[in-house]
Every structure is written in structure tokens, then in C-alpha cells.
Amino acid sequence: MPEPRGLLAGQVALVTGAASGIGAATAALFAAEGAVVRRADLPGAGEIALDVTDAAAWDAAFDRIGREDGGLDILVNAAGIASAGAGDAAAIETVSLDNWRRVFAVNVEGTLLGCQAMLRHMAHARPGAIVNIASSAAAAPSPALGAYGASKAAVAQLTKSVAAAAALSGLPLRCNCVMPGMAETPMTAGMPPAYRQAWIEQIPEGRFAEPAEIAQTILFLASGMSSYVNGAALPVDGGLLSRPIVGLRRDDQAG
Ligand SMILES: NC(=O)c1ccc[n+]([C@@H]2O[C@H](COP(=O)([O-])OP(=O)(O)OC[C@H]3O[C@@H](n4cnc5c(N)ncnc54)[C@H](O)[C@@H]3O)[C@@H](O)[C@H]2O)c1
């Protein structure tokens, strides 16, 4: 990983889902890059108690950051769930409406509420950035996780609308999202070994990402390094979405 370069010096960042996985790695990287980082997660898990599905909790978090830190420059909406239940309960053929709605509540409505709070609270004179977390499942079918892929496609589309809304309002706010492939986090830790291996065989890079690798791309989209990137959905997937349909590896093609 590159050495920290003070890319976020003097900036205030709020990261949701910061108690675990990609959110935790992002919060750590942002702090190393000089940001004041506010770590939010479900009550009891984060420094700021913020269930992202709770509109009032968003306002309370922004009010607190306004009082204590003088406002917010960067929002990373990293809170997310793969399924409200476990295993087959999420498959597209059988996913219950309750499960579907819970996944959409956290992944889509939670991200929407965060973007709305940022649009409402940010000052016109202070440039800002939102980074949302979609997934390669936004672009590829995900029959094992019926609601998840659809919810992440919604996050990618929502990201573009937020970018456009900010531009139409004359707000200096960029909004982008990353589309991670498979990352080594608690979300993927319980995968059955054969399923996990099947994924690895589909990934040209031949492995899952470390959360820090996703965080580096989130840093790019949050910082001035991406000053001309807006409304984008950036794959961070080891080539998963760009793989050839046949012959993933040269070795496979030999003989
Ligand atoms: N791990 C992967 O392979 C992968 C791939 C693509 C996208 N993603 C996305 O990256 C994001 C982070 O995932 P992760 O792998 O780090 O998962 P994780 O399970 O390690 O962390 C998710 C965090 O979100 C929090 N959270 C869940 N519901 C919440 C709510 N209602 N309000 C506030 N916080 C809540 C959890 O407490 C947890 O700390 C998610 O949006 C996920 O969909 C992950």
C-alpha cells in the first residue's frame, strides 16, 4: 500500500458501517491521510450510533458533527448487508419480501438518507464528496443473493442522481461509488469453501481483495485526486467484471 500523503488533511469525514470490514479500513486510511474521522455504525458498535435506516439519526449525526467539527466534507456510505437472513433464504427464487425489504432498507434507503443529509447540510462554499458502496453484483447477476444485486444496482443509479442533483443546485459536491468484487470481510467470511473457491476461479486476479485495497479506491474518489470524476461507478474487483467468458487463465488455454 502507498505511504500516507496527507491527502485529506483538514477534512472531516463520516464513515458508516465503520465498525467492520471495508468501512473500518476506510476510516483507518482516512485518519492516516489526515482527516478527522467520525466512525458510525449500529448503536453499540460505532463511535456515533447511526442506524442508517433511521432518518432522525442522520440529522442528529450531522448536527453533532456540525457542532463538534464545524461541518462535514466527506461521507462514505459503507454500511450494508448481503441478506437479512442466512443462506438459501436470500436466493432469488425464494427470497421473502421481508428479507428483500430489509436489504433495500439498509443498502438503498440508508444510502439515500445519507446523501439527502449531505445535500441538506453541506455549505455551498465548502466542496464535498460522497462515496457510496455498490458492488460488482450491481452489474452481474446474483441469483444466490436476490435482493443484494438489485439493491446495489439501485445504489449505483442513485449515485448518479445525487451527482446530478448537486450540480443542478450549484453545490460543489461530487458523488461517486465503488463496485467492489469480493473482499475479505466478515460479510464473506462464512462462505462455504467450495462456493468461495468457485468465486476465486472467476476472478482474474485469483483472490479476494483486502479491505484496504477497496479503501484506497474510496480514498481516490473522496479526495482531490478525483476532482473531475463525478457520478461514476468504479469497479474494484480484480477484473471480475472484465473476465473473458471462456479461458480465465492462459494455463487453461494451453494444451
Ligand atoms: N465484502 C465484500 O466482498 C463486498 C463486496 C461488494 C460490496 N460490499 C459492500 O461493502 C460495504 C461494506 O461491507 P463489508 O464487507 O465491510 O461488510 P461488514 O459486514 O464487514 O460490515 C458492514 C457494517 O455495516 C454495519 N451495518 C449493517 N447494518 C447497518 C445499519 N442499518 N446501520 C448502520 N450500520 C449498519 C454493520 O454493523 C457492519 O459494521 C457493504 O455495503 C457491502 O455491501 C462488500
The ligand as a Gaussian input file, in Angstrom:
#p B3LYP/6-31G(d) Opt

LIG

0 1
 N      -17.166000      -7.802000       1.357000
 C      -17.423000      -7.815000       0.052000
 O      -16.997000      -8.730000      -0.664000
 C      -18.223000      -6.698000      -0.571000
 C      -18.312000      -6.675000      -1.967000
 C      -19.025000      -5.654000      -2.575000
 C      -19.633000      -4.688000      -1.803000
 N      -19.550000      -4.748000      -0.447000
 C      -20.221000      -3.696000       0.303000
 O      -19.288000      -3.019000       1.115000
 C      -19.960000      -2.493000       2.247000
 C      -19.229000      -2.942000       3.496000
 O      -19.307000      -4.362000       3.554000
 P      -18.315000      -5.257000       4.407000
 O      -17.924000      -6.387000       3.549000
 O      -17.293000      -4.414000       5.038000
 O      -19.354000      -5.838000       5.468000
 P      -19.276000      -5.996000       7.052000
 O      -20.402000      -6.887000       7.388000
 O      -17.901000      -6.361000       7.462000
 O      -19.560000      -4.514000       7.588000
 C      -20.798000      -3.903000       7.414000
 C      -21.007000      -2.946000       8.554000
 O      -22.263000      -2.291000       8.339000
 C      -22.910000      -2.209000       9.577000
 N      -24.361000      -2.082000       9.398000
 C      -25.229000      -3.031000       8.985000
 N      -26.473000      -2.548000       9.002000
 C      -26.395000      -1.262000       9.432000
 C      -27.335000      -0.242000       9.667000
 N      -28.654000      -0.441000       9.476000
 N      -26.897000       0.967000      10.089000
 C      -25.575000       1.177000      10.310000
 N      -24.632000       0.241000      10.118000
 C      -25.050000      -0.972000       9.683000
 C      -22.537000      -3.484000      10.323000
 O      -22.744000      -3.345000      11.730000
 C      -21.090000      -3.634000       9.935000
 O      -20.233000      -2.977000      10.859000
 C      -21.392000      -3.006000       2.169000
 O      -22.214000      -2.013000       1.575000
 C      -21.278000      -4.190000       1.255000
 O      -22.486000      -4.473000       0.606000
 C      -18.855000      -5.725000       0.204000

